[in-house]
Amino acid sequence: MSSIKVMSDSLANKIAAGEVVEKILSVVKELVENSIDAKSREIIIELKESGFREIKIIDDGIGMDKDDAHNAFLRHATSKLYDDDDLFNICSLGFRGEALPSIAAVSEVELKTCYKDEEIGTFIHIKGGKILEEKDIASKKGSSFRITNLFYNTPARLKHLSSSYSELSNVIDYINKMAMSYPDIRFVLKNDDRELLITNGSGNLLKVFNSIYGVNITKKMISIKGDNDDYEISGYISLPEVTRSNKNHITTIVNGRVVKNTTLYRIINEAYSNYKEDSRYPICIINITCDPSLLDVNIHPSKLDIKFSNFDELTVLIKTVIINALKDKLLIPNINVVKEDEIKKEKYENLTLNIERATSFVEEEKSQYKNKLEDLVNYRDSDDNEVLEVLQDNNISEVITVSDNEKLPELYPVGLLLGTYIVCENEKGIYLIDQHAAKERINYEKVSYQLSHHDGNTIRPIVPIVLELPQNEYLILKENLDILANLKIEIEEFGVSSVRVVSHPTWWNTGYEEETFKRIVELIINKEKDFSLEKFNDNLAKMVSCKMSIKANTYIDKPSMESLINDLRKCKNPYNCPHGRPAIIHFSIYELEKMFKRSI
């Protein structure tokens, strides 16, 4: 008796549904993408009990006629692909023709739809993949899907759904990203009749951003734009002071499709190198557009990831655009003083230091900024008056563009706090400089320059530099002699598993030669698979600069302070140490007067 049999349609549909419908978000995602493909201008997502009881998606798209509404629930039925060539030129979000039949196979679906040119619509009721009712109805243009009893016939999958909070959080995150991807579509998200997101579909991305993140984050976003022969990118990135603990707030959109690509996230985060801590991530939304033939959107079961052609060119473009956007901005954090009545509203454990951008809040600057506000967010609609009033608050900051020689103003040191912080003043207020972080930045830029512009001259060490290694590390070092050669370091065997430095570059600082060599060897031993000389040199510069810097609780005299400040002003990025910690913060005159009740 044969043990191999063809599965029943019912069983095959349930298994296929597992590839498309894994959680509540899967249903929302597939239906919202269909609504977008249907050229909708408004999409309403209504959930009951986070979607466990009911999911409803209502759109005003082109809708479907009776035949299309019926065929849409057939497996592999699609209006978006007709031949093999179409697979290499996909411009729609959905294309596989599996979403509706997969959803219908594991739930109860009610569809009301009406084609744009017709007056009579269609109603279809399906449960477990079987049509229970199909009839003509009066309906407005567009489509409305009501999903209930999700996973009623696949209890194992129902059991493994996350908590209602987690499922709802996933839906909110997805709709937020789609709203930013399509700012010209009005999105409404509700759960148990409570509105969680409303956008107005005006096409203004910053308005959408404000709806999601609020005004305090919105005003700290920087516009970016750039292109090369294959790709064009645009969007907004946050100032380095605005970061999160995970990558979830990095939104990457490729030809209108939200994708989760870890390599893209890494590239974006690396572009912020030296401006923030490595463990923190920026908030950003980056739109990437290109010819569809450069993409493979069919590599992920849920279409969450894609494959790029000419990815190296895209990498260079993203890094260049972000770095250029950051390097000419004034990035000195400004301390924002919270009013006493505001402090009383918060519990002690929720209070945090709110670091704002450095601007002078003197009266004339306030009035000047109000004229620039509309250029920043362009809130003009009458229904946005409340948001506009919030944005026009006197405490709002602006992203200031400065030339290289203006990145740090003239500063006059007046003392040292706790042997660590240099206190400076000028006509705009007072500044605190972390002497260790500042010296790290100075040393880092000096070492980075020497590594990239080294003239090749070497010197024999006066004091012998000998390093003994475990046998396994000794072998790794011998396998990577090319890295040492590139750095103009010559070594020789000195015993069983020891090496001696024969000569080294002239830029090695006197007194730090042995420490520098140890750091280089350490980096070689622990080098990653995606090794590049550029990344190696950057890590080396960071490690060496830290060891060469003034330590905390070290008192220096005023001439030393002045010298450090002058060197810091010459840096390309004087705002952060190489690891991203702030090197300088600012108390404006306005904020000082508020603290001492001299200003309202």
Phi and psi in degrees as a GROMACS rama.xvg file:
@    title "Ramachandran Plot"
@    xaxis  label "Phi"
@    yaxis  label "Psi"
@TYPE xy
-70.0963  137.135  SER-2
-96.4502  -8.04834  SER-3
-102.365  120.284  ILE-4
-132.416  153.551  LYS-5
-74.8645  130.651  VAL-6
-66.5678  152.32  MET-7
-68.5008  156.604  SER-8
-59.1935  -38.6197  ASP-9
-62.1403  -46.4564  SER-10
-67.539  -41.5191  LEU-11
-62.767  -38.7103  ALA-12
-67.0115  -37.4642  ASN-13
-67.1396  -39.7669  LYS-14
-67.0612  -43.1545  ILE-15
-63.5921  -34.6855  ALA-16
-62.7838  -30.0062  ALA-17
-63.4068  -24.1141  GLY-18
-78.3937  -23.717  GLU-19
-107.066  -42.2136  VAL-20
-110.898  99.8618  VAL-21
-105.237  -29.7568  GLU-22
-153.262  -178.857  LYS-23
-61.3748  -39.1243  ILE-24
-57.5024  -36.4995  LEU-25
-58.1518  -42.2597  SER-26
-65.378  -48.1476  VAL-27
-59.978  -45.2976  VAL-28
-59.3686  -49.8669  LYS-29
-63.3461  -41.643  GLU-30
-72.5402  -38.6756  LEU-31
-66.0199  -40.5095  VAL-32
-63.8073  -38.8893  GLU-33
-63.2234  -38.672  ASN-34
-63.7405  -40.1972  SER-35
-66.0938  -44.1063  ILE-36
-61.6527  -26.1173  ASP-37
-83.6715  13.4996  ALA-38
62.709  37.8189  LYS-39
-71.5478  146.627  SER-40
-105.47  -12.8299  ARG-41
-142.886  132.663  GLU-42
-130.735  122.323  ILE-43
-112.074  125.699  ILE-44
-113.935  116.066  ILE-45
-118.597  123.984  GLU-46
-114.944  147.481  LEU-47
-116.677  125.604  LYS-48
53.3007  50.8957  GLU-49
62.0527  17.3132  SER-50
99.8578  -9.63804  GLY-51
-64.2467  -38.6428  PHE-52
-91.4375  -38.2184  ARG-53
-160.543  142.188  GLU-54
-126.083  125.315  ILE-55
-127.957  129.317  LYS-56
-122.333  120.507  ILE-57
-120.552  129.944  ILE-58
-135.006  166.279  ASP-59
-112.947  34.0023  ASP-60
-74.1158  -164.212  GLY-61
-73.2805  -15.7328  ILE-62
70.6622  -172.933  GLY-63
-134.713  147.311  MET-64
-81.8978  -178.683  ASP-65
-61.4993  -44.6605  LYS-66
-64.9693  -44.997  ASP-67
-64.7199  -38.0819  ASP-68
-62.4053  -38.1262  ALA-69
-70.4477  -47.8886  HIS-70
-69.3084  -22.274  ASN-71
-61.9979  -21.872  ALA-72
-94.3483  5.68837  PHE-73
-86.9942  142.353  LEU-74
-64.3197  139.08  ARG-75
62.7312  21.3167  HIS-76
-89.2655  127.572  ALA-77
-148.132  151.267  THR-78
-105.197  9.89342  SER-79
-116.761  -15.1263  LYS-80
-133.008  132.999  LEU-81
-123.858  -25.6383  TYR-82
-146.118  177.141  ASP-83
-60.7983  -35.7613  ASP-84
-63.3902  -32.3654  ASP-85
-62.767  -27.0791  ASP-86
-64.9569  -22.1576  LEU-87
-102.039  10.6824  PHE-88
-144.042  51.2863  ASN-89
-79.8549  122.965  ILE-90
-116.365  -3.6838  CYS-91
-102.282  164.473  SER-92
-79.101  -44.5452  LEU-93
-100.129  149.424  GLY-94
-160.012  -13.1654  PHE-95
-84.508  -17.7394  ARG-96
71.7727  27.3873  GLY-97
-116.252  -11.1197  GLU-98
-62.1305  -58.8833  ALA-99
-65.0256  -46.5815  LEU-100
-63.0467  -33.3045  PRO-101
-69.1184  -40.9362  SER-102
-66.1096  -45.4699  ILE-103
-64.5831  -27.1104  ALA-104
-69.7042  -22.7754  ALA-105
-124.958  21.6817  VAL-106
-160.039  -173.766  SER-107
-113.404  126.277  GLU-108
-122.218  132.941  VAL-109
-119.8  123.126  GLU-110
-116.162  128.125  LEU-111
-118.767  124.821  LYS-112
-148.885  150.883  THR-113
-144.317  128.108  CYS-114
-69.7075  150.639  TYR-115
-58.2677  -30.1733  LYS-116
-101.277  8.9295  ASP-117
-117.944  159.038  GLU-118
-101.196  -23.6825  GLU-119
-104.267  132.687  ILE-120
-102.699  -172.767  GLY-121
-128.818  139.842  THR-122
-118.985  129.796  PHE-123
-131.354  132.311  ILE-124
-119.991  119.882  HIS-125
-127.862  140.348  ILE-126
-137.573  125.274  LYS-127
60.3017  28.0801  GLY-128
88.1503  -4.38629  GLY-129
-105.073  132.806  LYS-130
-75.908  120.069  ILE-131
-93.9574  -30.7118  LEU-132
-156.165  144.04  GLU-133
-149.707  122.431  GLU-134
-156.506  165.463  LYS-135
-82.6909  143.075  ASP-136
-143.085  164.495  ILE-137
-82.6952  127.223  ALA-138
-152.845  148.053  SER-139
-79.8916  163.593  LYS-140
-59.5957  139.415  LYS-141
117.22  -165.806  GLY-142
-136.5  147.549  SER-143
-134.065  120.673  SER-144
-110.484  132.618  PHE-145
-122.226  117.423  ARG-146
-112.106  123.654  ILE-147
-132.636  170.226  THR-148
53.7992  40.8129  ASN-149
-62.5128  130.269  LEU-150
64.1397  24.3095  PHE-151
-61.9485  -30.0391  TYR-152
-104.58  8.52268  ASN-153
-132.985  72.7204  THR-154
-59.7404  -28.4022  PRO-155
-64.4719  -39.3905  ALA-156
-71.5378  -37.1133  ARG-157
-62.9  -39.6409  LEU-158
-62.9597  -31.2034  LYS-159
-94.7726  9.19999  HIS-160
-65.7677  149.968  LEU-161
-74.4008  -178.712  SER-162
-64.2079  161.035  SER-163
-59.9194  -36.4897  SER-164
-63.3593  -45.8615  TYR-165
-65.8673  -43.6036  SER-166
-63.2238  -42.2325  GLU-167
-66.5624  -40.1142  LEU-168
-59.3782  -40.896  SER-169
-63.9295  -40.4019  ASN-170
-65.9876  -44.7924  VAL-171
-59.3982  -46.2013  ILE-172
-59.7215  -43.272  ASP-173
-65.2935  -46.7278  TYR-174
-65.4267  -37.134  ILE-175
-56.2275  -47.003  ASN-176
-67.8456  -37.9975  LYS-177
-67.755  -37.211  MET-178
-63.5873  -37.5023  ALA-179
-73.1861  -28.1181  MET-180
-72.5722  -32.4709  SER-181
-129.836  72.5998  TYR-182
-66.2379  -13.4706  PRO-183
-87.3511  1.1409  ASP-184
-107.488  135.065  ILE-185
-82.7685  120.085  ARG-186
-108.813  136.321  PHE-187
-130.002  124.058  VAL-188
-120.512  125.841  LEU-189
-130.206  148.267  LYS-190
-133.538  120.721  ASN-191
52.4542  44.3069  ASP-192
68.4019  5.71435  ASP-193
-94.8939  126.567  ARG-194
-76.0372  123.067  GLU-195
-104.72  -24.923  LEU-196
-157.826  134.44  LEU-197
-138.824  124.809  ILE-198
-117.292  158.978  THR-199
-99.7983  -2.20426  ASN-200
68.8306  23.4374  GLY-201
-78.2712  -12.0658  SER-202
91.0267  -4.57334  GLY-203
-87.2942  108.227  ASN-204
-62.8377  -36.6407  LEU-205
-67.4548  -28.6024  LEU-206
-64.9638  -43.2281  LYS-207
-62.1402  -44.1199  VAL-208
-59.5849  -41.5641  PHE-209
-64.5902  -37.0581  ASN-210
-63.0473  -29.7484  SER-211
-91.2997  -48.9813  ILE-212
-104.289  -15.1681  TYR-213
89.6694  169.235  GLY-214
-69.1748  -34.8745  VAL-215
-64.1731  -34.2496  ASN-216
-81.8469  -40.607  ILE-217
-56.5675  -40.0316  THR-218
-74.6346  -4.34481  LYS-219
-111.695  24.0524  LYS-220
-101.046  143.466  MET-221
-112.623  131.257  ILE-222
-74.5344  139.082  SER-223
-129.744  152.548  ILE-224
-163.495  140.937  LYS-225
-175.644  164.983  GLY-226
-157.058  162.718  ASP-227
-138.979  -163.287  ASN-228
-64.3621  -28.334  ASP-229
-110.105  -31.2286  ASP-230
-128.747  153.01  TYR-231
-130.801  131.353  GLU-232
-124.527  150.029  ILE-233
-155.71  169.09  SER-234
142.094  -152.444  GLY-235
-138.109  142.61  TYR-236
-127.211  150.206  ILE-237
-82.2369  155.065  SER-238
-60.6573  151.766  LEU-239
-58.0543  -23.5855  PRO-240
-74.1985  -16.4512  GLU-241
-99.3152  99.4642  VAL-242
-134.425  166.178  THR-243
-130.029  166.352  ARG-244
-83.2773  -7.23337  SER-245
-140.35  173.863  ASN-246
-81.8605  -1.41348  LYS-247
-63.6964  -18.7627  ASN-248
-96.9251  9.7302  HIS-249
-94.5553  113.513  ILE-250
-108.068  117.751  THR-251
-114.591  128.05  THR-252
-124.231  125.156  ILE-253
-119.074  113.593  VAL-254
49.7908  43.3109  ASN-255
84.702  -3.72834  GLY-256
-103.451  124.15  ARG-257
-73.1336  124.288  VAL-258
-124.12  150.687  VAL-259
-113.03  98.833  LYS-260
-122.41  110.726  ASN-261
-62.1093  -30.9798  THR-262
-67.9106  -40.6961  THR-263
-61.6251  -42.8178  LEU-264
-59.7178  -42.7146  TYR-265
-64.4854  -42.0098  ARG-266
-62.1634  -44.7715  ILE-267
-63.1353  -43.2578  ILE-268
-67.1643  -37.5267  ASN-269
-65.6716  -29.9337  GLU-270
-64.8155  -23.2606  ALA-271
-88.0256  3.88205  TYR-272
-52.6178  137.47  SER-273
79.866  -9.30738  ASN-274
-101.911  -14.2871  TYR-275
-155.022  171.407  LYS-276
-70.7578  145.171  GLU-277
-62.9117  -27.3802  ASP-278
-82.9999  -2.14022  SER-279
-108.775  155.068  ARG-280
-128.856  144.166  TYR-281
-76.1684  165.592  PRO-282
-96.003  126.423  ILE-283
-158.606  156.143  CYS-284
-131.179  118.861  ILE-285
-122.807  118.439  ILE-286
-92.2695  125.605  ASN-287
-115.861  124.484  ILE-288
-122.184  143.632  THR-289
-163.359  174.139  CYS-290
-64.9295  130.622  ASP-291
-55.7449  -23.9145  PRO-292
-68.1209  -14.965  SER-293
-84.9214  -2.02064  LEU-294
-120.989  148.281  LEU-295
-118.562  103.528  ASP-296
-93.8677  10.1221  VAL-297
-111.473  23.4538  ASN-298
-95.0378  -10.1836  ILE-299
-121.086  135.292  HIS-300
-54.6467  -36.2895  PRO-301
-102.433  12.2813  SER-302
58.5999  31.4751  LYS-303
-86.9084  -16.7398  LEU-304
-131.256  159.373  ASP-305
-139.249  166.956  ILE-306
-114.766  133.907  LYS-307
-102.535  145.649  PHE-308
-93.7725  153.862  SER-309
53.1026  46.2192  ASN-310
-67.1962  -29.6532  PHE-311
-61.3094  -39.2001  ASP-312
-65.3824  -37.2125  GLU-313
-67.535  -39.3143  LEU-314
-58.0379  -49.3243  THR-315
-61.7287  -42.0139  VAL-316
-62.8866  -47.919  LEU-317
-61.3707  -48.5152  ILE-318
-62.321  -44.2734  LYS-319
-62.7857  -45.343  THR-320
-65.1201  -43.5928  VAL-321
-67.8829  -45.3775  ILE-322
-61.4208  -43.2399  ILE-323
-65.3472  -33.9274  ASN-324
-68.9588  -33.4787  ALA-325
-84.6935  -35.1477  LEU-326
-69.1365  -21.1333  LYS-327
-107.068  22.8394  ASP-328
-107.844  146.315  LYS-329
-77.5554  114.675  LEU-330
-118.589  27.3897  LEU-331
-79.7647  117.563  ILE-332
-63.6002  141.601  PRO-333
-112.176  133.751  ASN-334
-77.3828  124.195  ILE-335
-97.7884  123.072  ASN-336
-86.7921  127.28  VAL-337
-89.9196  133.229  VAL-338
-67.4559  154.808  LYS-339
-60.2751  -41.2901  GLU-340
-67.438  -25.172  ASP-341
-75.652  -34.7956  GLU-342
-64.1419  -38.3148  ILE-343
-63.962  -23.2197  LYS-344
-77.2427  -16.8625  LYS-345
-110.57  147.03  GLU-346
-72.748  153.225  LYS-347
-57.1597  -42.2509  TYR-348
-69.6849  -14.0039  GLU-349
-94.295  -5.06556  ASN-350
-75.2  132.552  LEU-351
-135.176  157.01  THR-352
-71.5823  118.477  LEU-353
-93.8166  105.005  ASN-354
-93.4261  119.645  ILE-355
-108.123  171.336  GLU-356
-73.7417  152.799  ARG-357
-82.2772  112.28  ALA-358
-144.912  154.645  THR-359
-86.5973  125.131  SER-360
-99.3119  42.3731  PHE-361
-74.2973  161.763  VAL-362
-59.2732  -41.7914  GLU-363
-65.8376  -30.441  GLU-364
-71.1851  -33.8075  GLU-365
-61.521  -47.0478  LYS-366
-67.0203  -35.976  SER-367
-64.7007  -37.5651  GLN-368
-70.1739  -33.7755  TYR-369
-59.7648  -30.245  LYS-370
-71.5948  -25.0536  ASN-371
-90.2182  -11.3983  LYS-372
-60.8618  -43.5788  LEU-373
-64.9644  -28.222  GLU-374
-70.2457  -27.5034  ASP-375
-74.2373  -49.6983  LEU-376
-120.311  -22.1256  VAL-377
58.3792  44.154  ASN-378
-81.2248  107.774  TYR-379
-123.53  -18.2411  ARG-380
-67.6012  144.745  ASP-381
-62.5002  -31.5056  SER-382
-77.4918  0.866597  ASP-383
-109.625  17.8301  ASP-384
-61.0715  -38.8153  ASN-385
-64.2677  -43.9556  GLU-386
-64.4398  -39.1967  VAL-387
-61.3152  -40.6935  LEU-388
-63.7958  -37.6857  GLU-389
-65.7598  -42.8264  VAL-390
-65.6703  -26.7279  LEU-391
-87.7631  9.24054  GLN-392
-56.3089  142.429  ASP-393
-61.6766  -20.1196  ASN-394
-88.0971  6.21759  ASN-395
-68.4515  147.146  ILE-396
-104.898  166.949  SER-397
-134.94  155.165  GLU-398
-85.3712  111.11  VAL-399
-97.4353  129.017  ILE-400
-93.2563  133.16  THR-401
-132.869  157.416  VAL-402
-83.7977  168.943  SER-403
-57.5491  -38.3863  ASP-404
-83.5415  3.45137  ASN-405
-113.971  4.68696  GLU-406
-62.5198  -34.0344  LYS-407
-124.287  131.365  LEU-408
-73.9191  174.239  PRO-409
-64.7189  128.862  GLU-410
-124.854  141.146  LEU-411
-119.355  107.948  TYR-412
-68.2521  139.481  PRO-413
-123.625  -8.6008  VAL-414
170.54  -178.361  GLY-415
-130.284  129.501  LEU-416
-102.032  130.102  LEU-417
55.5857  23.7428  LEU-418
64.6489  18.2947  GLY-419
-134.568  -40.5865  THR-420
-111.087  120.75  TYR-421
-81.8521  125.855  ILE-422
-94.078  124.891  VAL-423
-126.338  162.611  CYS-424
-143.102  158.722  GLU-425
-159.089  -168.55  ASN-426
-69.4499  -8.11905  GLU-427
-102.689  -1.32868  LYS-428
135.368  -153.588  GLY-429
-117.393  153.715  ILE-430
-129.323  145.289  TYR-431
-115.89  127.627  LEU-432
-114.804  125.312  ILE-433
-77.5055  109.129  ASP-434
-63.4725  -34.1495  GLN-435
-69.5457  -46.3416  HIS-436
-63.1731  -39.8567  ALA-437
-65.4009  -44.0625  ALA-438
-66.6325  -35.7687  LYS-439
-58.9075  -45.3657  GLU-440
-61.7641  -44.5229  ARG-441
-61.6907  -48.6293  ILE-442
-64.0287  -39.282  ASN-443
-61.2885  -48.0592  TYR-444
-67.2068  -32.5501  GLU-445
-67.3316  -47.9237  LYS-446
-66.3368  -40.9882  VAL-447
-59.0315  -42.3383  SER-448
-64.7068  -44.1646  TYR-449
-65.0596  -35.4979  GLN-450
-66.7937  -35.6318  LEU-451
-91.0364  -18.0215  SER-452
-122.256  20.8849  HIS-453
-62.6144  136.196  HIS-454
-81.6744  -3.08559  ASP-455
92.2498  -7.00658  GLY-456
-71.4888  140.862  ASN-457
-126.623  168.347  THR-458
-144.022  147.276  ILE-459
-84.1564  132.696  ARG-460
-64.9432  136.74  PRO-461
-69.6108  -45.6705  ILE-462
-97.3387  126.312  VAL-463
-56.6134  136.733  PRO-464
-111.265  106.923  ILE-465
-121.056  135.012  VAL-466
-130.144  123.014  LEU-467
-98.9478  133.485  GLU-468
-126.028  155.108  LEU-469
-60.7488  154.226  PRO-470
-58.0944  -41.4027  GLN-471
-65.6677  -39.2537  ASN-472
-71.5737  -33.983  GLU-473
-60.9358  -42.0871  TYR-474
-66.7958  -39.7303  LEU-475
-62.0099  -41.8046  ILE-476
-61.9983  -42.7802  LEU-477
-65.153  -29.9166  LYS-478
-74.027  -14.3356  GLU-479
-120.221  35.0743  ASN-480
-63.5167  -23.0444  LEU-481
-63.7272  -32.6219  ASP-482
-66.9672  -43.8428  ILE-483
-62.5967  -40.9894  LEU-484
-62.7371  -39.6239  ALA-485
-63.9441  -31.3657  ASN-486
-86.4137  4.86219  LEU-487
63.4234  39.4387  LYS-488
-111.954  125.234  ILE-489
-111.345  128.653  GLU-490
-125.976  166.792  ILE-491
-143.126  154.741  GLU-492
-63.9432  142.298  GLU-493
-142.947  71.8412  PHE-494
105.488  -166.794  GLY-495
-64.8799  -52.2921  VAL-496
-136.774  40.5922  SER-497
-122.856  155.43  SER-498
-131.246  154.398  VAL-499
-126.089  137.937  ARG-500
-79.5556  120.152  VAL-501
-84.8135  -42.7168  VAL-502
-153.529  155.517  SER-503
-145.134  166.315  HIS-504
-61.7709  152.27  PRO-505
-70.9213  -16.484  THR-506
-77.4371  -12.0398  TRP-507
-59.1948  128.677  TRP-508
-70.2902  137.37  ASN-509
-60.8105  131.524  THR-510
93.3284  -12.4141  GLY-511
-119.662  15.1088  TYR-512
-62.6823  -49.5341  GLU-513
-64.7775  -42.0827  GLU-514
-62.3362  -41.0534  GLU-515
-62.5018  -44.5813  THR-516
-64.5187  -40.594  PHE-517
-60.4311  -40.5874  LYS-518
-66.5021  -39.1177  ARG-519
-63.8655  -45.0832  ILE-520
-63.4918  -41.0729  VAL-521
-59.7811  -43.0767  GLU-522
-65.2276  -37.9226  LEU-523
-66.7899  -42.864  ILE-524
-62.5497  -37.8198  ILE-525
-103.493  18.3978  ASN-526
-63.4228  147.929  LYS-527
-90.1358  168.942  GLU-528
-64.4532  -34.472  LYS-529
-88.4384  43.3801  ASP-530
-60.2965  137.499  PHE-531
-142.616  146.015  SER-532
-62.4642  -36.0375  LEU-533
-61.4483  -46.1095  GLU-534
-67.7471  -38.7031  LYS-535
-60.8406  -47.0348  PHE-536
-62.3105  -37.3799  ASN-537
-65.9434  -45.2088  ASP-538
-63.5194  -37.9552  ASN-539
-63.2835  -45.3919  LEU-540
-60.7637  -38.7028  ALA-541
-65.2839  -45.3398  LYS-542
-66.7262  -44.2591  MET-543
-67.8835  -41.1895  VAL-544
-63.558  -34.4291  SER-545
-65.7893  -44.3375  CYS-546
-67.8934  -26.2627  LYS-547
-87.9092  -3.14578  MET-548
-93.742  159.739  SER-549
-61.9347  136.727  ILE-550
-88.8903  160.695  LYS-551
-63.0413  158.076  ALA-552
61.6659  31.7958  ASN-553
-117.026  115.849  THR-554
-84.3698  130.183  TYR-555
-121.452  155.898  ILE-556
-83.6945  174.606  ASP-557
-64.2659  -42.982  LYS-558
-57.9888  -36.4366  PRO-559
-67.3951  -37.274  SER-560
-62.8494  -46.4369  MET-561
-61.9854  -39.9816  GLU-562
-64.6067  -43.203  SER-563
-63.6217  -42.4627  LEU-564
-63.8441  -42.5449  ILE-565
-62.9035  -40.0903  ASN-566
-67.1042  -38.0092  ASP-567
-65.0715  -37.1037  LEU-568
-65.4813  -21.3374  ARG-569
-85.5999  -9.22788  LYS-570
-73.3045  150.316  CYS-571
-67.8353  -36.241  LYS-572
-129.036  91.1635  ASN-573
-85.8048  5.14895  PRO-574
-90.5559  -24.195  TYR-575
-137.336  154.747  ASN-576
-73.2504  168.724  CYS-577
-60.4661  -19.2534  PRO-578
-94.0653  2.14112  HIS-579
98.5936  -5.22615  GLY-580
-73.1447  146.777  ARG-581
-61.5092  138.867  PRO-582
-99.1871  -20.1301  ALA-583
-151.96  140.242  ILE-584
-131.709  162.07  ILE-585
-130.108  133.136  HIS-586
-107.252  109.356  PHE-587
-70.8875  161.026  SER-588
-59.2591  -39.9202  ILE-589
-59.5002  -45.6797  TYR-590
-68.6528  -37.2559  GLU-591
-61.6411  -42.0515  LEU-592
-66.8824  -33.18  GLU-593
-65.4728  -40.1318  LYS-594
-64.2866  -34.5586  MET-595
-99.1053  16.144  PHE-596
60.1932  27.3167  LYS-597
-91.6714  -8.41656  ARG-598
-142.585  147.172  SER-599
